[in-house]
Amino acid sequence: MKQRFQAEIKKHEGINGAYIETPFDVEAVFGAKRVKVKAYFDGKEYRGSIVRMG
């Protein structure tokens, strides 16, 4: 299942990290808390996981 959206990359204060906010509930859409993704940030490919933090 594909989900397409645009999001702002935000710096996570206090650590050397960044995050985005998804416009949907990942667990409700995909049925899992952690989902493997292939995403593009400013045209650069990213392969990893999407997971709700906090």
Contacts in CASP RR format, 6 or more apart in sequence:
PFRMAT RR
TARGET T0000
AUTHOR 0000-0000-0000
METHOD contacts of the structure
MODEL  1
MKQRFQAEIKKHEGINGAYIETPFDVEAVFGAKRVKVKAYFDGKEYRGSI
VRMG
1 29 0 8 1.000
1 30 0 8 1.000
3 22 0 8 1.000
3 24 0 8 1.000
3 29 0 8 1.000
5 22 0 8 1.000
5 23 0 8 1.000
5 24 0 8 1.000
7 20 0 8 1.000
7 21 0 8 1.000
7 22 0 8 1.000
7 23 0 8 1.000
8 20 0 8 1.000
9 18 0 8 1.000
9 19 0 8 1.000
9 20 0 8 1.000
9 41 0 8 1.000
10 18 0 8 1.000
10 19 0 8 1.000
10 20 0 8 1.000
10 21 0 8 1.000
11 17 0 8 1.000
11 18 0 8 1.000
12 18 0 8 1.000
12 19 0 8 1.000
19 53 0 8 1.000
22 50 0 8 1.000
26 32 0 8 1.000
26 33 0 8 1.000
26 35 0 8 1.000
26 50 0 8 1.000
26 51 0 8 1.000
26 52 0 8 1.000
27 33 0 8 1.000
27 52 0 8 1.000
33 51 0 8 1.000
33 52 0 8 1.000
34 49 0 8 1.000
34 50 0 8 1.000
34 51 0 8 1.000
35 49 0 8 1.000
35 50 0 8 1.000
35 51 0 8 1.000
36 47 0 8 1.000
36 48 0 8 1.000
36 49 0 8 1.000
37 46 0 8 1.000
37 47 0 8 1.000
37 48 0 8 1.000
37 49 0 8 1.000
37 50 0 8 1.000
38 45 0 8 1.000
38 46 0 8 1.000
38 47 0 8 1.000
38 48 0 8 1.000
39 45 0 8 1.000
39 46 0 8 1.000
39 47 0 8 1.000
39 48 0 8 1.000
39 50 0 8 1.000
40 46 0 8 1.000
END
